[in-house]
Amino acid sequence: MITNFASAGAEFHPPSINEFFPDAVLFEGTIFAITRINLVQMLATAVLVILFVVGTRRMKLVPGRFQSVVEMGLDFVRVNIAEDLLGRKDGRRFLPILTTIFFMVLFMNITGIIPGLNIAGTSVIAVPLLLAIVAYVTFIYAGVKKSPGKFFRNALMPSGVPWPLYIIIIPLEFLSTFIIRPITLTLRLLMNMIVGHLMLVLFFAATQFFVFGLGGWWTALGAGTLAFGFAFTLFEILVAFLQAYVFAILTAVYIQLAVAEEH
C-alpha cells in the first residue's frame, strides 16, 4: 500500500514492496503470465547471450576491442574465481557453470540502474533461488563424483570429533551444509537488490516531490536528494558487480570443499 504525504497540493509516493509484484503485462490470468520484471529478466538474458555469441563467434589471434572485452570478462572468472580456488584441472571443469552464474547475476543486477528498466532481474526470488539450486546441485554432484561412498559421511561427520558428539554435530552440519547454504545464497542476493531498488526510488521520488511538487526553497533539498541518488546509483553499480562476484566465488568455495579429500 502506497502512503501519500500531501503538502501544498503535492503528494509524495514512497517506494513500496508492491513494486516487486507488478501486474501481468502478457498472458494475464494464466500460468504463463509475464510481468515487467519478467520482461527485464528476458531482456538481460537475451543481451548476455547475444554479446557472448557475437564476441566469441569469430575469434581472432589478434583480438579487436569487442573481443578483448569479452575475453577479459571470461579471463576474470577463469583466473580469479575458478582456477584460483579449484586449481587448473577442476577450475576448467567447472568454469562453464561459474561463468554462467557470474554473468547472469551481473547482467540481471545491472538492470536496476538502467533508465527505463529501473529494477533488477534478481530482485524477485525466482532467479536467486534458481541459481542457488544450481550451485547446490553442482556442489553435491562434485562431491559425489569425487567420493561416491564418502561424500555425505565426510560432510556430516568431520574427522577428529569424539563419537558421542556426533549426536549434536550431524544435525548441525546437515543444516549448515545442505539447508543454510542455498538459503543464504538466495537471500544475500535478493535482499541487496531489493534494498538497492527501494533506496534509488526513494531518492529520486523525493527529488521529484521537492522540485516539482513543492518548489521554492525546497528545490535546494531536492538538489541534495538528487545528488544522493546519483551517488547511490554509482554504489549500486559496485554492488551489482560485487554480488555477482560473491555468488560465483561462494559457489566455487562450496565446490572446492566438495572435491577436497577431507571436508
C-alpha positions in Angstrom: 0.0 0.0 0.0 1.4 3.4 -1.1 1.3 6.1 1.6 0.7 9.6 0.3 2.0 12.7 2.1 0.1 15.7 0.9 1.6 19.2 1.3 0.7 22.3 -0.6 -1.2 20.2 -3.1 1.7 17.8 -3.8 1.8 14.2 -3.0 4.9 12.1 -2.1 4.8 8.5 -3.1 7.4 6.5 -1.2 8.7 3.2 -2.6 6.7 0.1 -1.8 7.3 -3.6 -1.6 4.4 -4.0 -4.0 6.7 -2.8 -6.8 8.2 -6.3 -6.8 4.8 -7.8 -7.5 3.7 -5.9 -10.6 0.6 -6.7 -12.7 0.9 -9.0 -15.6 1.5 -7.3 -19.0 1.1 -10.5 -21.1 -1.0 -13.6 -20.7 -2.7 -12.3 -17.6 -4.7 -14.9 -15.7 -2.7 -17.8 -17.0 0.2 -19.8 -15.6 2.3 -18.1 -18.3 1.6 -14.6 -17.0 4.6 -12.3 -17.7 5.2 -9.1 -15.6 7.5 -6.2 -16.3 10.2 -7.8 -14.2 10.0 -11.0 -16.3 10.5 -8.9 -19.4 13.6 -7.3 -17.8 14.9 -10.8 -17.0 14.3 -11.9 -20.6 16.0 -8.8 -22.0 19.1 -9.2 -19.7 19.4 -12.8 -20.8 19.0 -12.0 -24.5 21.6 -9.2 -24.3 24.0 -11.5 -22.4 23.6 -14.4 -25.0 24.0 -12.0 -27.9 27.1 -10.4 -26.6 28.9 -13.7 -26.0 27.7 -15.2 -29.3 28.9 -12.2 -31.2 32.1 -11.8 -29.1 33.2 -15.4 -29.5 31.8 -16.4 -32.9 34.8 -15.3 -35.0 37.7 -15.1 -32.5 41.0 -13.8 -34.0 44.5 -14.3 -32.8 44.9 -10.5 -32.6 41.5 -9.6 -31.0 39.6 -6.4 -31.7 38.2 -4.2 -29.0 35.0 -6.1 -28.5 36.6 -9.5 -28.5 39.2 -8.1 -26.0 36.4 -7.0 -23.6 34.7 -10.4 -23.8 38.0 -12.2 -23.3 38.8 -10.0 -20.3 35.5 -10.9 -18.7 36.0 -14.6 -19.3 39.6 -14.5 -18.0 38.4 -12.7 -14.9 36.2 -15.6 -14.0 38.7 -18.2 -15.0 41.7 -16.7 -13.2 40.2 -15.0 -10.1 37.3 -17.4 -9.3 37.6 -20.8 -11.0 41.4 -21.6 -11.1 42.3 -19.6 -8.0 40.0 -21.7 -5.8 39.8 -25.0 -7.7 43.1 -25.3 -9.4 43.7 -25.6 -13.1 42.0 -29.0 -13.6 38.8 -28.6 -11.6 38.8 -24.9 -12.4 38.5 -25.7 -16.2 36.0 -28.4 -15.4 33.5 -26.1 -13.5 34.3 -22.9 -15.5 31.2 -23.0 -17.6 28.8 -23.1 -14.6 30.8 -20.4 -12.7 30.9 -18.2 -15.8 27.2 -18.5 -16.3 26.4 -17.7 -12.7 28.7 -14.7 -12.6 27.5 -13.0 -15.8 23.8 -13.9 -15.3 23.8 -12.3 -11.8 25.8 -9.3 -13.1 23.6 -8.6 -16.1 20.3 -9.0 -14.1 21.7 -6.9 -11.3 22.7 -4.0 -13.5 19.2 -3.6 -15.0 18.3 -2.0 -11.7 20.1 1.2 -12.6 19.3 1.3 -16.4 16.7 4.1 -17.2 13.5 2.6 -18.5 14.1 -0.7 -16.8 14.8 0.5 -13.2 14.5 -2.8 -11.5 17.0 -5.7 -11.1 16.0 -9.1 -12.5 17.4 -10.6 -9.3 15.1 -8.5 -7.1 12.4 -11.2 -7.0 13.2 -14.6 -5.5 12.9 -16.8 -8.6 16.3 -16.0 -10.1 18.4 -16.0 -6.9 16.6 -19.2 -5.8 17.2 -20.9 -9.2 20.9 -20.0 -9.2 21.2 -21.2 -5.6 19.7 -24.5 -6.5 22.1 -24.8 -9.5 25.1 -24.1 -7.1 23.7 -26.6 -4.6 23.2 -29.4 -7.1 26.7 -28.7 -8.6 28.2 -28.9 -5.1 26.6 -32.2 -4.4 27.5 -33.6 -7.8 31.1 -32.6 -7.4 31.3 -34.2 -4.0 29.6 -37.5 -5.1 31.7 -37.6 -8.2 34.9 -37.2 -6.2 34.0 -39.6 -3.3 30.9 -41.6 -4.2 30.8 -43.6 -0.9 32.2 -41.0 1.4 30.9 -37.5 0.4 27.9 -37.4 2.7 29.8 -39.1 5.5 32.6 -36.6 5.3 30.2 -33.7 5.0 28.2 -34.7 8.1 30.9 -36.3 10.2 34.1 -34.3 10.4 37.2 -36.3 11.4 38.7 -35.9 14.8 35.4 -35.5 16.7 34.6 -37.8 19.6 31.8 -40.2 18.7 29.3 -39.1 21.3 29.5 -35.5 19.9 28.2 -36.7 16.5 24.7 -36.7 18.0 25.0 -32.9 18.0 27.4 -32.4 15.1 25.5 -34.3 12.4 22.2 -32.3 12.6 24.2 -29.0 12.8 26.4 -30.0 9.8 23.3 -31.1 7.8 21.6 -27.7 8.5 24.8 -25.7 7.7 25.8 -27.6 4.6 22.6 -28.7 2.9 20.0 -26.2 4.1 21.6 -22.9 5.2 24.0 -22.6 2.3 21.4 -22.3 -0.5 19.1 -20.2 1.6 21.9 -17.7 2.4 23.0 -17.6 -1.3 19.4 -16.8 -2.2 18.7 -14.2 0.5 22.0 -12.4 0.3 21.5 -11.5 -3.4 17.7 -10.9 -3.1 17.9 -8.6 -0.2 20.7 -6.5 -1.7 18.8 -5.9 -4.9 15.5 -5.2 -3.1 17.1 -2.6 -0.8 19.1 -1.0 -3.6 15.9 -0.5 -5.7 14.0 0.9 -2.7 16.8 3.4 -1.9 17.1 4.6 -5.5 13.3 5.0 -5.8 13.3 6.9 -2.5 16.0 9.4 -3.6 14.6 10.1 -7.0 10.9 10.2 -5.8 12.0 12.7 -3.1 13.7 14.8 -5.7 10.6 15.0 -7.9 8.5 15.8 -4.9 10.7 18.6 -3.6 11.5 20.2 -7.0 8.2 19.8 -8.9 5.8 19.2 -6.1 6.8 21.9 -3.6 9.2 24.2 -5.4 10.6 27.3 -3.8 13.4 26.8 -1.3 12.5 23.1 -1.2 14.3 22.8 -4.5 17.6 23.0 -2.7 16.7 20.0 -0.7 15.7 18.3 -3.9 19.1 19.0 -5.3 20.6 17.2 -2.3 18.4 14.1 -2.8 19.3 14.1 -6.5 23.0 14.2 -5.6 22.5 11.3 -3.2 20.5 9.4 -5.9 23.4 9.7 -8.4 25.9 8.7 -5.8 23.8 5.7 -4.8 23.5 4.8 -8.4 27.3 4.5 -8.7 27.3 2.5 -5.5 24.6 0.1 -6.9 26.9 -0.5 -9.9 29.6 -1.6 -7.5 27.1 -3.7 -5.6 25.9 -5.3 -8.8 29.4 -6.5 -9.6 30.2 -7.5 -6.0 27.1 -9.6 -5.6 27.9 -11.4 -8.9 31.4 -12.0 -7.7 30.3 -13.2 -4.2 27.7 -15.5 -5.6 30.2 -17.1 -8.1 33.1 -17.3 -5.6 30.9 -18.9 -2.9 29.8 -21.5 -5.4 33.4 -22.1 -6.2 34.2 -22.4 -2.5 31.5 -24.9 -1.9 32.7 -27.0 -4.9 36.2 -26.8 -3.6 35.0 -28.1 -0.2 33.2 -30.9 -2.0 36.2 -32.1 -4.1 38.7 -31.8 -1.2 39.9 -35.0 0.2 38.7 -34.1 3.7 35.7 -31.8 4.5 
